[in-house]
């Protein structure tokens, strides 16, 4: 890793390390997710704590050949994104998904750019859930877990918008009836597959529950801390 290369990056998570340093979990397009030590970042005379925050677009330089790199330079790439209240919780949710699901040192440039776009949409868009659902789908696709939401299990037959389906994880959609547990309308699945924003209240609830179940399958039993913030 060249000490002279400036990498765009976001901080997904940070925690204190010793008395004056920070241990960061970074996300960069060409480096993927990786840990880095910011030595002296909270020392009284050279505090970088205000800069080294989640949702602050950064340009960074790293050094070291081990698992944990050393942050040797950081500067703001653009102004920090003004996420507040529920929008802030949504940002933490995206960060936690990346920390929990994205393997370290596995570059995903398209995913990085979708993440940056999702953060910007959290700032600009009035409706938050479509941004979350779209990012969840993109994350699963990038990790090779892309669900098939547009056709029947074991078939090329397309789903029908007004029909009801049960989605079996890692398999696909099967016809069911509206009174069955976890039944989902075809139009909800088709909207998720196509990345469309237009969903009614019922469909938003179905999409939220379906994606929660799907993600939990890959996350395991440990609950998401960011989800607890909403409660």
C-alpha positions as a printed NumPy array, in Angstrom:
array([[  0.   ,   0.   ,   0.   ],
       [  1.502,   3.306,  -1.097],
       [  1.856,   5.931,   1.625],
       [  1.326,   8.631,  -1.03 ],
       [ -2.083,   7.469,  -2.29 ],
       [ -5.128,   9.418,  -1.156],
       [ -8.198,   7.192,  -0.82 ],
       [-11.799,   8.402,  -0.532],
       [-13.343,   6.777,   2.515],
       [-16.07 ,   6.834,   5.132],
       [-15.832,   5.792,   8.772],
       [-18.368,   3.079,   9.569],
       [-17.503,   2.809,  13.251],
       [-15.005,   4.195,  15.744],
       [-14.032,   3.496,  19.316],
       [-11.38 ,   4.772,  21.715],
       [ -8.017,   3.017,  21.745],
       [ -5.634,   3.72 ,  24.621],
       [ -5.907,   7.257,  25.975],
       [ -5.349,   9.332,  22.854],
       [ -6.093,   7.163,  19.8  ],
       [ -9.071,   5.848,  17.861],
       [ -9.64 ,   2.447,  16.273],
       [-11.605,   3.016,  13.078],
       [-13.563,   0.754,  10.777],
       [-13.155,   2.311,   7.326],
       [-14.888,   1.744,   4.   ],
       [-13.033,   2.74 ,   0.83 ],
       [-13.868,   1.841,  -2.793],
       [-10.544,   0.228,  -3.711],
       [ -9.748,  -1.181,  -0.266],
       [-13.108,  -2.412,   0.986],
       [-13.8  ,  -2.51 ,   4.693],
       [-10.691,  -2.369,   6.869],
       [ -9.539,  -1.392,  10.367],
       [ -7.129,   1.472,  10.934],
       [ -5.534,   3.065,  13.98 ],
       [ -5.605,   6.863,  14.23 ],
       [ -2.768,   7.486,  16.648],
       [ -3.106,  10.555,  18.829],
       [ -6.417,  11.478,  17.197],
       [ -7.895,  12.644,  20.51 ],
       [ -4.699,  14.102,  21.987],
       [ -5.449,  17.56 ,  23.47 ],
       [ -3.234,  19.549,  21.089],
       [ -4.059,  17.777,  17.826],
       [ -7.555,  16.449,  18.197],
       [ -8.977,  15.016,  14.967],
       [-12.012,  13.652,  16.769],
       [-14.421,  16.127,  15.15 ],
       [-13.231,  15.144,  11.661],
       [-13.011,  11.388,  12.169],
       [-16.742,  10.79 ,  12.41 ],
       [-19.238,   8.648,  10.487],
       [-20.941,  10.382,   7.54 ],
       [-17.974,  12.673,   6.918],
       [-16.579,  12.082,   3.396],
       [-12.815,  11.769,   3.819],
       [ -9.594,  11.54 ,   1.882],
       [ -7.104,   9.374,   3.746],
       [ -3.594,   7.976,   3.585],
       [ -2.721,   4.679,   5.237],
       [  0.472,   2.806,   6.002],
       [  1.365,  -0.646,   7.299],
       [  1.329,  -4.172,   5.99 ],
       [ -0.634,  -5.859,   8.762],
       [ -4.332,  -6.426,   9.339],
       [ -4.732,  -3.056,  11.087],
       [ -3.395,  -0.124,   9.067],
       [ -2.198,   3.182,  10.463],
       [ -3.996,   6.356,   9.441],
       [ -1.235,   8.833,   8.61 ],
       [ -3.328,  11.591,   7.006],
       [ -6.979,  12.569,   6.801],
       [ -8.84 ,  15.53 ,   5.383],
       [-12.433,  16.362,   4.565],
       [-13.389,  15.549,   0.988],
       [-16.695,  17.412,   1.309],
       [-18.846,  18.787,   4.103],
       [-20.197,  16.253,   6.58 ],
       [-23.694,  14.998,   5.81 ],
       [-26.241,  16.61 ,   8.163],
       [-28.095,  13.516,   9.351],
       [-30.377,  14.122,  12.313],
       [-32.914,  12.135,  14.347],
       [-34.407,   9.229,  12.317],
       [-32.117,  10.008,   9.4  ],
       [-29.12 ,   9.586,  11.675],
       [-30.448,   6.242,  12.911],
       [-30.906,   5.149,   9.293],
       [-27.287,   6.059,   8.574],
       [-26.101,   3.996,  11.527],
       [-28.242,   1.133,  10.236],
       [-26.491,   1.192,   6.852],
       [-23.117,   1.313,   8.591],
       [-23.931,  -1.636,  10.82 ],
       [-25.103,  -3.715,   7.865],
       [-21.743,  -3.119,   6.156],
       [-19.75 ,  -3.922,   9.305],
       [-21.709,  -7.116,   9.947],
       [-22.023,  -8.45 ,   6.386],
       [-19.156,  -7.113,   4.271],
       [-15.926,  -9.146,   4.58 ],
       [-12.805,  -7.138,   5.33 ],
       [-10.351,  -6.286,   2.545],
       [-12.877,  -7.143,  -0.164],
       [-13.108,  -4.132,  -2.519],
       [-16.579,  -3.238,  -3.778],
       [-16.353,   0.089,  -5.676],
       [-19.997,  -0.036,  -6.895],
       [-21.232,  -0.749,  -3.366],
       [-19.19 ,   2.166,  -2.01 ],
       [-20.798,   4.536,  -4.49 ],
       [-24.281,   3.179,  -3.747],
       [-23.573,   3.713,  -0.037],
       [-22.497,   7.318,  -0.633],
       [-25.616,   7.865,  -2.745],
       [-27.857,   6.338,  -0.071],
       [-26.454,   8.695,   2.57 ],
       [-27.139,  11.657,   0.31 ],
       [-30.697,  10.434,  -0.267],
       [-31.23 ,  10.189,   3.489],
       [-30.441,  13.891,   3.639],
       [-32.506,  14.944,   0.623],
       [-35.475,  12.573,   0.303],
       [-38.571,  12.936,   2.447],
       [-39.365,   9.197,   2.446],
       [-36.617,   7.159,   4.091],
       [-37.75 ,   3.551,   3.65 ],
       [-37.311,   3.362,  -0.151],
       [-33.643,   4.337,   0.286],
       [-33.152,   1.654,   2.935],
       [-34.868,  -1.061,   0.895],
       [-32.849,  -0.199,  -2.212],
       [-29.553,  -0.292,  -0.324],
       [-30.456,  -3.601,   1.333],
       [-31.131,  -5.118,  -2.082],
       [-27.895,  -3.745,  -3.57 ],
       [-25.882,  -5.007,  -0.608],
       [-27.29 ,  -8.533,  -0.972],
       [-26.64 ,  -8.46 ,  -4.717],
       [-23.031,  -7.335,  -4.228],
       [-22.45 , -10.091,  -1.681],
       [-23.829, -12.751,  -4.022],
       [-27.07 , -13.274,  -2.075],
       [-29.374, -11.594,  -4.594],
       [-32.981, -12.725,  -3.974],
       [-35.189, -13.621,  -6.938],
       [-38.231, -11.426,  -6.524],
       [-39.586, -11.316, -10.072],
       [-40.426, -14.94 , -10.97 ],
       [-41.737, -18.148,  -9.453],
       [-39.469, -20.646,  -7.757],
       [-37.994, -23.083, -10.291],
       [-39.59 , -21.271, -13.192],
       [-39.229, -18.338, -15.55 ],
       [-42.899, -17.512, -15.014],
       [-43.172, -13.863, -13.898],
       [-44.989, -12.945, -10.702],
       [-48.4  , -11.335, -10.937],
       [-48.785,  -7.984,  -9.193],
       [-52.129,  -8.783,  -7.549],
       [-51.313, -12.361,  -6.497],
       [-49.971, -13.392,  -3.094],
       [-46.699, -15.24 ,  -2.507],
       [-44.553, -16.767,   0.198],
       [-40.845, -16.081,  -0.22 ],
       [-38.531, -18.918,   0.786],
       [-35.004, -17.686,   1.594],
       [-32.317, -18.918,  -0.819],
       [-35.07 , -20.525,  -2.927],
       [-37.722, -18.16 ,  -4.235],
       [-41.388, -17.223,  -4.393],
       [-44.284, -19.671,  -4.232],
       [-48.003, -18.905,  -4.6  ],
       [-49.961, -18.614,  -1.367],
       [-53.06 , -16.899,  -0.003],
       [-53.45 , -13.547,   1.717],
       [-54.301, -15.127,   5.089],
       [-51.056, -17.089,   5.357],
       [-48.279, -15.783,   7.658],
       [-45.648, -13.647,   5.896],
       [-47.715, -13.495,   2.685],
       [-46.449, -10.808,   0.314],
       [-48.197,  -9.192,  -2.631],
       [-46.609,  -9.709,  -6.032],
       [-46.379,  -5.963,  -6.586],
       [-44.256,  -5.634,  -3.443],
       [-41.766,  -8.219,  -4.693],
       [-41.728,  -6.713,  -8.172],
       [-41.106,  -3.246,  -6.767],
       [-38.145,  -4.54 ,  -4.732],
       [-36.765,  -6.359,  -7.77 ],
       [-37.028,  -3.256,  -9.933],
       [-35.793,  -0.772,  -7.345],
       [-39.006,   1.263,  -7.597],
       [-39.831,   3.839,  -4.929],
       [-43.612,   3.846,  -5.308],
       [-45.106,   1.609,  -2.628],
       [-48.287,   2.037,  -0.626],
       [-48.421,   1.675,   3.139],
       [-49.302,  -2.028,   3.06 ],
       [-46.536,  -2.783,   0.56 ],
       [-43.98 ,  -0.802,   2.585],
       [-44.803,  -2.889,   5.64 ],
       [-44.526,  -6.12 ,   3.65 ],
       [-41.212,  -5.044,   2.103],
       [-39.792,  -4.025,   5.498],
       [-40.71 ,  -7.332,   7.141],
       [-39.495,  -9.415,   4.2  ],
       [-36.105,  -7.667,   4.031],
       [-35.725,  -7.885,   7.806],
       [-36.29 , -11.641,   7.676],
       [-33.955, -12.035,   4.714],
       [-31.142, -10.017,   6.27 ],
       [-31.511, -11.756,   9.625],
       [-30.805, -15.034,   7.872],
       [-27.342, -13.748,   6.936],
       [-26.735, -11.668,  10.055],
       [-27.321, -14.528,  12.478],
       [-28.947, -14.357,  15.894],
       [-27.165, -11.261,  17.247],
       [-29.582,  -8.321,  16.895],
       [-28.631,  -5.074,  15.191],
       [-27.81 ,  -2.333,  17.687],
       [-28.96 ,   0.353,  15.268],
       [-32.424,  -1.206,  15.115],
       [-32.688,  -0.789,  18.873],
       [-32.202,   2.971,  18.435],
       [-35.505,   3.161,  16.553],
       [-37.242,   1.646,  19.572]])
